[in-house]
Amino acid sequence: MIKSVFSFLFIIFCLTGCSTLAPDYSRPDAPVPDTWPQGEAYENTQAVSEVVKIPELSRQEFFTDEHLQKIIEMALNNNRDLRLAALNVEKARALYGVARAELAPVVNAMATGKKESTPGIIFGDIGKDIGSLRTETYSVGLGIAAWEMDFFGRIRSLKDQALEEYLATDEARRSAQIALVAEVARVYLTLGADRENFKLARSTLETQQAAYDLIRRQYDVGVATELDLCRAQIPVDSARGDVARFARMVAQDENALTLLAGTVVPEELLPVDLASIHPPKEIFPGLSSAALLNRPDIMAAEHQLKGAYAFIGAARAAFFPRISLTTSIGTTSDELSGLFGSGSGTWSFTPLITIPIFDARTWAAYRVSKAQKEIALTQYEKTIQTAFKEVADTLAVQGTVDQQVSAQQSLTNAVADTYRLSNKRYTKGIDSYLGVLDAQRSLYGAQQGLISLRLAKLANQIRFYAVLGGGGE
């Protein structure tokens, strides 16, 4: 009998492995052009033989600065946000295990013992002479309680949905890792640029202070006017303010880098200035925008869409009958020593079928599942469009930033020559100090602009790598 029951359960378990009622999934067409944008801003972004396509480049190859590589590794090992993302993956995987386990019956071992004394008087005249009636019952067995046999795939659809949630969460972890790597590199570059600006501000302060001291001595002997002295004071105070401002920014950059790394970053790993940082490798996104489909956020959105398809299958299965089974096998006896004797075996088999007749919640849940699929589809398409826009923006910067840097470098050189000549003309008494002041102010601004553009170029390379889905594993 026991063998027959287990054989029956095995057959039922196999029958419940049928397909679900979820609609067949096919990847939607990407709502973006097949190729990257064209135009004047993108002329310098065409494929060149020496640049590397993103799938061929690992994170270690892309970041050529050894100090930055070490800080990135520190962040990957210690950053709390990334750790939370990894823990969320573990949670989603465990929830998937719970959903998958619903397909298998839960077998419980049961043991009971019962002693009962019943007064004989309740049996009427028959029980007057027997006093009280005492009974003992002992039983041991295995049982399955209310196991739903998933003929129409409701539980399997929920299991598939949990799987897609788990996969989407894992892609979200990858996306968080890419964002972390890019942010560490960006803050590292910003720290280098701010330290360079800090050195420039201090150098400018020293130069202006020396000029002020010279004019002060000239004023004391009557060679320079009071107006020249006041004008010389202006760049000194301005430079003092910039020194304090950049000192604060450097400290804030270091604090941000410490937070991202999850631990204190040794001073020897920090950049001296922007020029000391080894630039990352040049990359090219490839000819087709289909490369975006490998971005973790897009893959996560697609898993969410697949999960919505599975939820429709669960909602559809709710319209069909549910069949559940409660069964048990074991042994029972009125004596504890007789539990395993011959003739003490027991079994029970209780199938239950529930046929939905009217339940407005079922129809509402089905409408919810269809709306959820449309929401997931729209989010998937929006994620692709956002990714395309991010890549197009970085391509536009890549196509124009070299021209900006070149123009700014030429401007800085020209302004430096103007400052040198203006200062010479002033010392010879040909021009007033106003010309020197204007030239110095222009030179200082041009030097700061050049640092900002060099930072923008390097930061755009890192952003380019991130928006194409690199920087992860």
TILUM-233191 format. One record per residue (C-alpha): x, y, z. Coordinates in steps of 0.02 Angstrom, whole numbers, padded with zeros to 5 digits, always signed. Layout:
! TILUM-233191
XYZ ...
***
This chain:
! TILUM-233191
+00000+00000+00000 +00140+00121+00046 +00227+00087-00120 +00065+00121-00214 +00039+00288-00126 +00215+00347-00163 +00199+00290-00344 +00039+00390-00360 +00122+00545-00286 +00268+00527-00405 +00152+00520-00554 +00058+00673-00493 +00222+00766-00466 +00275+00727-00645 +00107+00782-00714 +00124+00950-00628 +00280+00986-00730 +00178+01043-00879 +00199+01214-00959 +00123+01370-00884 -00013+01485-00951 +00107+01632-00965 +00114+01714-01137 +00267+01676-01243 +00401+01807-01220 +00492+01889-01364 +00613+02034-01342 +00533+02198-01396 +00615+02303-01530 +00730+02436-01459 +00647+02608-01475 +00810+02691-01530 +00904+02707-01695 +01019+02565-01747 +01170+02681-01761 +01242+02818-01654 +01205+03002-01692 +01294+03089-01834 +01338+03272-01853 +01471+03403-01822 +01483+03362-01636 +01520+03179-01675 +01649+03197-01814 +01794+03143-01703 +01704+02990-01632 +01714+02877-01785 +01797+02707-01770 +01986+02717-01779 +02103+02570-01790 +02197+02608-01628 +02047+02629-01513 +01972+02481-01422 +01791+02426-01423 +01708+02412-01255 +01678+02222-01251 +01863+02192-01277 +01921+02298-01130 +01922+02245-00948 +01917+02367-00803 +02099+02331-00761 +02150+02371-00939 +02045+02528-00951 +02109+02612-00794 +02295+02628-00823 +02333+02726-00663 +02395+02600-00534 +02347+02706-00385 +02169+02724-00449 +02159+02536-00478 +02204+02505-00296 +02074+02628-00233 +01942+02546-00343 +01983+02376-00270 +01968+02450-00095 +01796+02517-00140 +01738+02351-00214 +01789+02263-00054 +01728+02390+00074 +01592+02502+00003 +01432+02482+00104 +01312+02525-00037 +01386+02387-00144 +01378+02269+00004 +01193+02308+00025 +01166+02272-00159 +01251+02103-00140 +01144+02063+00013 +00988+02107-00085 +01043+01980-00215 +01060+01848-00079 +00887+01892-00016 +00810+01880-00191 +00895+01712-00219 +00825+01647-00055 +00650+01707-00102 +00667+01617-00268 +00712+01459-00171 +00553+01480-00068 +00447+01500-00225 +00529+01350-00308 +00501+01243-00154 +00312+01271-00168 +00312+01147-00313 +00363+01002-00201 +00253+00928-00065 +00297+00958+00116 +00314+00792+00207 +00298+00798+00395 +00330+00662+00522 +00195+00649+00655 +00185+00557+00820 +00040+00564+00942 -00006+00482+01105 -00174+00492+01191 -00246+00428+01354 -00428+00456+01397 -00540+00411+01542 -00728+00414+01515 -00853+00392+01660 -00960+00237+01635 -01116+00331+01685 -01125+00416+01517 -01157+00245+01441 -01319+00226+01542 -01366+00063+01625 -01236-00031+01526 -01095+00068+01603 -01152+00068+01785 -01046-00081+01832 -00890-00042+01733 -00839+00116+01823 -00737+00225+01707 -00679+00174+01534 -00496+00206+01497 -00425+00206+01321 -00250+00228+01251 -00204+00271+01071 -00031+00291+00995 +00011+00331+00814 +00163+00369+00707 +00160+00420+00525 +00211+00529+00379 +00090+00655+00304 +00067+00784+00166 -00051+00926+00207 -00144+01023+00072 -00014+01007-00066 -00073+01099-00221 -00046+00998-00379 +00004+01131-00505 -00087+01066-00658 -00112+01240-00733 +00057+01316-00688 +00005+01445-00558 +00145+01401-00438 +00271+01378-00579 +00227+01551-00645 +00256+01626-00474 +00420+01530-00466 +00471+01601-00636 +00425+01775-00578 +00534+01754-00423 +00677+01694-00534 +00665+01849-00643 +00661+01958-00488 +00819+01874-00427 +00905+01898-00596 +00849+02079-00603 +00919+02108-00429 +01085+02033-00481 +01092+02149-00631 +01052+02294-00514 +01203+02241-00411 +01311+02246-00568 +01241+02417-00610 +01282+02478-00434 +01458+02411-00453 +01483+02501-00618 +01417+02663-00541 +01534+02641-00393 +01687+02615-00503 +01643+02766-00609 +01611+02875-00457 +01775+02825-00374 +01868+02870-00534 +01773+03034-00553 +01809+03088-00373 +01991+03036-00395 +02006+03147-00549 +01914+03289-00464 +02033+03279-00316 +02181+03291-00436 +02103+03441-00523 +02063+03530-00359 +02238+03500-00294 +02306+03574-00454 +02189+03723-00436 +02246+03740-00255 +02428+03746-00309 +02384+03872-00445 +02291+03981-00319 +02439+03978-00198 +02562+04016-00337 +02451+04159-00395 +02439+04223-00216 +02627+04222-00198 +02649+04313-00364 +02518+04443-00323 +02584+04467-00148 +02758+04500-00218 +02684+04623-00343 +02587+04709-00205 +02742+04721-00096 +02838+04799-00241 +02702+04927-00275 +02689+04962-00089 +02874+05007-00085 +02852+05114-00241 +02704+05199-00160 +02804+05233-00003 +02936+05325-00105 +02807+05415-00212 +02834+05319-00375 +02666+05226-00375 +02497+05304-00344 +02371+05256-00212 +02258+05194-00352 +02394+05072-00408 +02411+05010-00230 +02223+04981-00214 +02218+04892-00380 +02362+04779-00327 +02267+04733-00169 +02119+04663-00269 +02205+04507-00345 +02291+04472-00179 +02126+04461-00085 +02046+04365-00228 +02187+04237-00227 +02176+04220-00038 +01993+04178-00053 +02029+04050-00190 +02163+03967-00084 +02038+03942+00056 +01903+03883-00064 +02012+03754-00150 +02082+03695+00017 +01903+03658+00070 +01863+03571-00094 +02017+03460-00080 +01966+03408+00095 +01789+03370+00037 +01855+03268-00110 +01962+03166+00008 +01812+03137+00122 +01707+03081-00026 +01843+02962-00084 +01855+02889+00092 +01667+02860+00095 +01669+02775-00075 +01819+02667-00031 +01739+02617+00134 +01903+02649+00225 +02038+02781+00240 +02137+02797+00078 +02325+02809+00108 +02401+02976+00060 +02525+02893-00058 +02381+02834-00166 +02305+03007-00186 +02348+03109-00342 +02468+03255-00328 +02379+03348-00468 +02281+03312-00626 +02436+03302-00734 +02508+03160-00629 +02360+03044-00666 +02382+02917-00805 +02232+02939-00922 +02118+02791-00960 +02122+02707-01129 +02025+02775-01276 +01872+02670-01318 +01742+02659-01454 +01562+02598-01430 +01550+02499-01591 +01445+02534-01744 +01276+02473-01680 +01174+02536-01534 +01126+02354-01499 +01278+02350-01385 +01171+02443-01258 +01065+02287-01229 +01208+02216-01125 +01199+02359-00999 +01151+02293-00827 +01008+02415-00802 +00932+02367-00970 +00952+02182-00932 +00872+02210-00761 +00724+02298-00844 +00707+02152-00965 +00704+02028-00820 +00568+02132-00741 +00471+02122-00904 +00492+01933-00909 +00432+01926-00730 +00276+02023-00780 +00242+01892-00915 +00256+01755-00783 +00136+01850-00669 +00007+01848-00809 +00024+01658-00812 -00013+01650-00626 -00163+01765-00647 -00231+01659-00789 -00209+01498-00690 -00318+01570-00552 -00470+01548-00666 -00445+01359-00670 -00482+01230-00535 -00358+01203-00395 -00323+01026-00341 -00243+00995-00173 -00200+00834-00086 -00189+00785+00096 -00125+00611+00130 -00040+00513+00266 +00028+00340+00302 +00080+00267+00467 +00039+00147+00607 -00076+00156+00758 -00106+00048+00910 -00186+00050+01081 -00018+00003+01156 +00148+00088+01131 +00234-00079+01108 +00113-00128+00970 +00145+00020+00855 +00252-00080+00735 +00161-00245+00748 +00066-00326+00607 -00105-00258+00566 -00071-00085+00638 -00044+00007+00472 -00156+00155+00428 -00170+00271+00280 -00278+00413+00219 -00301+00495+00049 -00401+00658+00039 -00399+00751-00128 -00487+00920-00137 -00538+01013-00294 -00588+01196-00288 -00678+01264-00440 -00692+01455-00451 -00870+01509-00490 -00870+01694-00453 -00727+01792-00377 -00708+01973-00431 -00532+01975-00359 -00475+01850-00491 -00527+01963-00634 -00452+02114-00546 -00287+02021-00521 -00285+01975-00706 -00309+02157-00755 -00170+02205-00634 -00054+02078-00716 -00088+02149-00889 -00060+02327-00828 +00100+02271-00742 +00163+02199-00905 +00131+02364-00996 +00218+02459-00856 +00369+02343-00865 +00373+02360-01055 +00369+02549-01044 +00505+02550-00912 +00611+02435-01021 +00593+02549-01172 +00626+02705-01067 +00784+02625-00996 +00848+02593-01173 +00808+02770-01227 +00895+02842-01074 +01048+02734-01108 +01053+02791-01289 +01043+02972-01234 +01184+02949-01108 +01298+02871-01239 +01253+03005-01366 +01295+03141-01241 +01464+03066-01202 +01498+03046-01388 +01458+03230-01413 +01582+03277-01276 +01712+03159-01346 +01692+03235-01519 +01717+03414-01460 +01820+03417-01301 +01989+03399-01388 +01951+03556-01489 +01903+03647-01329 +02062+03594-01240 +02168+03646-01389 +02081+03815-01401 +02095+03844-01214 +02280+03799-01215 +02310+03924-01356 +02209+04055-01261 +02309+04023-01102 +02473+04044-01195 +02413+04205-01275 +02352+04276-01110 +02517+04227-01027 +02612+04324-01159 +02493+04472-01134 +02524+04469-00947 +02711+04461-00972 +02711+04607-01093 +02590+04710-00988 +02697+04686-00834 +02852+04737-00931 +02767+04894-00998 +02710+04939-00823 +02883+04920-00748 +02950+05035-00883 +02817+05163-00843 +02731+05152-01012 +02560+05088-00951 +02465+05094-00787 +02445+04946-00672 +02265+04923-00733 +02328+04833-00889 +02432+04714-00782 +02283+04681-00669 +02169+04639-00816 +02299+04526-00896 +02333+04436-00733 +02148+04408-00702 +02126+04341-00878 +02276+04225-00860 +02214+04156-00694 +02042+04122-00768 +02116+04043-00924 +02225+03927-00820 +02076+03872-00715 +01974+03846-00873 +02111+03736-00946 +02113+03628-00789 +01923+03612-00796 +01925+03558-00978 +02062+03430-00949 +01958+03361-00805 +01802+03359-00914 +01894+03259-01048 +01955+03126-00927 +01789+03118-00833 +01697+03095-00998 +01807+02947-01043 +01760+02864-00879 +01576+02905-00901 +01586+02836-01078 +01652+02671-01012 +01515+02664-00879 +01367+02707-00992 +01420+02570-01113 +01407+02443-00973 +01591+02426-00930 +01679+02436-00765 +01585+02292-00686 +01659+02121-00657 
***
